[in-house]
Amino acid sequence: MSEPPAITRTNPISLLHRIMTMPGYPQASGMRVVDAAPGRVTLAMARRPDLMQFAGHFHGGVITGLADQAAGAAVTTMLPEGRIGVTVEIKVNFLSPADGEEIIARAEAMQSGGTIGVAKIEVITQKKGVERLCAFGIATMRAVDLPAAAPTPSADDTR
C-alpha cells in the first residue's frame, strides 16, 4: 500500500476540501472551496436563514468568518509542507449589505514567511448573477505545525 501524497503547495485544493469537511464552523456554515492555487483561495457560502441578521442580510460575523477562513487558506498554500496559517489579527471593513444569494471571499497572500503571513480579502455578495463588493479586509496569520489529527490528501483525491 502506498503512502498518501504529502501536503504541498502544489496540492492546496485537496487539503482545503478536506479541512472544509471536518467538523467545525466551516462545515456547519456551509462554506465551500470555489478555487485554490498557491497564494490564492476563493471560498463561498450560500444564503441560509441561520446566517442572516435581523434585516435579512448576511451577518457581519459570518462575513468575517468566511474572510478569515479564506485568508488562512491562502497563506497556508504558501507555507512549507506540514505548516498552516492561523489567525493573529483580522480587520474587515463593511461597504454594503451582503444581501445576495451567496457571499464569495477571494483571498490573496501578500506575504508569507517562516513565521508570519499576510493576506488581503475581498468579500463579494452575488445576487441574480451580479457581484458587488460588500467587504474587504486584511489578515495576519501565524505559521504553525499542522496538527497530527489534520487530514492528509489521499492518492485518489482529484479535487
Kinemage of the C-alpha trace (Angstrom):
@kinemage 1
@onewidth
@group {chain A} dominant
@subgroup {mainchain}
@vectorlist {calphas} color= white
{ca met a 1} P 0.000 0.000 0.000
{ca ser a 2} L 1.428 3.373 -0.974
{ca glu a 3} L 1.595 6.364 1.343
{ca pro a 4} L -0.744 9.305 0.614
{ca pro a 5} L 0.963 12.214 -1.121
{ca ala a 6} L 2.460 14.882 1.094
{ca ile a 7} L 0.583 18.104 1.726
{ca thr a 8} L 2.380 20.518 -0.539
{ca arg a 9} L 1.918 23.884 -2.158
{ca thr a 10} L 1.173 22.080 -5.431
{ca asn a 11} L -1.847 20.305 -3.908
{ca pro a 12} L -3.640 23.054 -1.936
{ca ile a 13} L -7.185 22.347 -3.064
{ca ser a 14} L -7.127 18.777 -1.813
{ca leu a 15} L -6.088 19.828 1.683
{ca leu a 16} L -8.605 22.689 1.708
{ca his a 17} L -11.504 20.425 0.686
{ca arg a 18} L -10.612 18.016 3.469
{ca ile a 19} L -10.319 20.751 6.101
{ca met a 20} L -13.636 22.244 4.995
{ca thr a 21} L -15.448 18.932 5.558
{ca met a 22} L -14.121 18.421 9.087
{ca pro a 23} L -16.476 19.189 11.981
{ca gly a 24} L -16.438 22.865 12.906
{ca tyr a 25} L -17.554 26.266 11.696
{ca pro a 26} L -16.559 25.946 8.011
{ca gln a 27} L -18.603 22.768 7.597
{ca ala a 28} L -21.514 23.845 9.804
{ca ser a 29} L -21.867 27.171 7.977
{ca gly a 30} L -21.755 25.573 4.530
{ca met a 31} L -18.500 27.117 3.297
{ca arg a 32} L -17.150 25.593 0.109
{ca val a 33} L -13.944 25.864 -1.890
{ca val a 34} L -14.506 27.510 -5.271
{ca asp a 35} L -10.880 27.743 -6.360
{ca ala a 36} L -7.396 27.400 -4.914
{ca ala a 37} L -3.898 27.941 -6.210
{ca pro a 38} L -0.658 28.829 -4.460
{ca gly a 39} L -1.292 32.147 -2.716
{ca arg a 40} L -4.925 32.493 -3.809
{ca val a 41} L -8.131 30.957 -2.465
{ca thr a 42} L -11.783 31.615 -3.213
{ca leu a 43} L -14.463 30.346 -0.824
{ca ala a 44} L -18.235 30.778 -0.988
{ca met a 45} L -21.233 30.388 1.259
{ca ala a 46} L -24.889 30.122 0.239
{ca arg a 47} L -27.608 32.170 1.881
{ca arg a 48} L -29.330 30.413 4.796
{ca pro a 49} L -31.745 31.874 7.367
{ca asp a 50} L -29.444 30.999 10.273
{ca leu a 51} L -26.608 33.058 8.720
{ca met a 52} L -28.657 36.251 8.391
{ca gln a 53} L -29.051 39.180 10.760
{ca phe a 54} L -32.446 40.658 11.640
{ca ala a 55} L -32.763 42.713 8.422
{ca gly a 56} L -32.170 39.713 6.172
{ca his a 57} L -28.542 40.365 5.213
{ca phe a 58} L -25.585 38.078 5.917
{ca his a 59} L -24.440 38.742 9.484
{ca gly a 60} L -21.137 40.632 9.842
{ca gly a 61} L -19.682 37.795 11.900
{ca val a 62} L -20.497 35.335 9.121
{ca ile a 63} L -18.839 37.595 6.538
{ca thr a 64} L -15.779 37.927 8.773
{ca gly a 65} L -15.668 34.169 9.370
{ca leu a 66} L -15.641 33.492 5.627
{ca ala a 67} L -12.947 36.140 5.086
{ca asp a 68} L -10.854 34.650 7.893
{ca gln a 69} L -11.094 31.112 6.505
{ca ala a 70} L -10.141 32.272 3.001
{ca ala a 71} L -7.184 34.318 4.284
{ca gly a 72} L -5.847 31.431 6.350
{ca ala a 73} L -6.206 29.091 3.402
{ca ala a 74} L -4.415 31.486 1.033
{ca val a 75} L -1.472 31.856 3.405
{ca thr a 76} L -1.396 28.102 4.074
{ca thr a 77} L -0.934 27.383 0.367
{ca met a 78} L 2.325 29.362 0.510
{ca leu a 79} L 3.774 27.720 3.618
{ca pro a 80} L 6.211 24.819 3.698
{ca glu a 81} L 4.840 21.296 3.864
{ca gly a 82} L 3.277 20.479 7.231
{ca arg a 83} L 2.552 24.100 8.217
{ca ile a 84} L -0.743 26.017 8.297
{ca gly a 85} L -1.668 29.658 8.881
{ca val a 86} L -3.779 30.547 11.935
{ca thr a 87} L -5.191 33.990 12.632
{ca val a 88} L -3.269 36.517 14.678
{ca glu a 89} L -5.312 39.538 13.584
{ca ile a 90} L -8.083 40.309 11.109
{ca lys a 91} L -9.602 43.640 10.108
{ca val a 92} L -12.744 43.803 7.994
{ca asn a 93} L -14.399 46.914 6.566
{ca phe a 94} L -18.052 46.564 5.573
{ca leu a 95} L -19.022 48.569 2.488
{ca ser a 96} L -22.584 47.496 1.705
{ca pro a 97} L -25.177 44.955 2.833
{ca ala a 98} L -24.480 41.373 1.814
{ca asp a 99} L -27.972 40.676 0.551
{ca gly a 100} L -27.305 38.215 -2.264
{ca glu a 101} L -27.911 34.508 -2.713
{ca glu a 102} L -24.331 33.866 -1.656
{ca ile a 103} L -21.170 35.553 -0.496
{ca ile a 104} L -17.760 34.888 -2.002
{ca ala a 105} L -14.417 35.575 -0.321
{ca arg a 106} L -11.369 35.988 -2.551
{ca ala a 107} L -8.107 35.974 -0.616
{ca glu a 108} L -4.571 36.558 -1.798
{ca ala a 109} L -1.413 36.033 0.237
{ca met a 110} L 0.561 39.267 0.075
{ca gln a 111} L 3.483 37.990 2.142
{ca ser a 112} L 4.328 34.587 3.541
{ca gly a 113} L 7.425 33.951 5.609
{ca gly a 114} L 8.605 31.344 8.043
{ca thr a 115} L 6.501 32.695 10.897
{ca ile a 116} L 4.038 35.360 9.676
{ca gly a 117} L 1.876 35.683 6.577
{ca val a 118} L -0.441 38.475 5.469
{ca ala a 119} L -3.451 38.172 3.161
{ca lys a 120} L -5.894 40.634 1.651
{ca ile a 121} L -9.512 39.619 1.220
{ca glu a 122} L -12.459 40.878 -0.803
{ca val a 123} L -15.936 39.634 0.046
{ca ile a 124} L -18.485 39.817 -2.737
{ca thr a 125} L -22.235 39.440 -2.486
{ca gln a 126} L -23.779 37.817 -5.540
{ca lys a 127} L -27.424 38.489 -6.388
{ca lys a 128} L -29.070 37.348 -9.622
{ca gly a 129} L -25.626 36.839 -11.189
{ca val a 130} L -24.449 40.354 -10.328
{ca glu a 131} L -21.470 40.738 -7.996
{ca arg a 132} L -20.992 43.650 -5.602
{ca leu a 133} L -18.140 44.236 -3.182
{ca cys a 134} L -19.607 44.203 0.318
{ca ala a 135} L -16.463 43.975 2.469
{ca phe a 136} L -12.692 43.916 2.306
{ca gly a 137} L -10.062 43.085 4.830
{ca ile a 138} L -6.548 42.182 5.759
{ca ala a 139} L -5.453 39.303 7.944
{ca thr a 140} L -2.200 38.394 9.641
{ca met a 141} L -1.546 34.687 10.075
{ca arg a 142} L 1.000 32.801 12.150
{ca ala a 143} L 2.541 29.659 10.693
{ca val a 144} L 2.140 26.660 12.990
{ca asp a 145} L 2.688 22.947 12.573
{ca leu a 146} L -0.221 21.052 11.058
{ca pro a 147} L -1.980 19.235 13.929
{ca ala a 148} L -1.477 15.465 13.955
{ca ala a 149} L -5.232 14.909 13.610
{ca ala a 150} L -5.461 17.086 10.480
{ca pro a 151} L -6.486 15.438 7.222
{ca thr a 152} L -3.967 14.442 4.611
{ca pro a 153} L -4.845 14.169 0.922
{ca ser a 154} L -5.318 10.637 -0.360
{ca ala a 155} L -3.840 9.301 -3.581
{ca asp a 156} L -7.258 9.112 -5.230
{ca asp a 157} L -8.313 12.661 -4.317
{ca thr a 158} L -8.716 14.519 -7.613
{ca arg a 159} L -10.394 17.675 -6.405
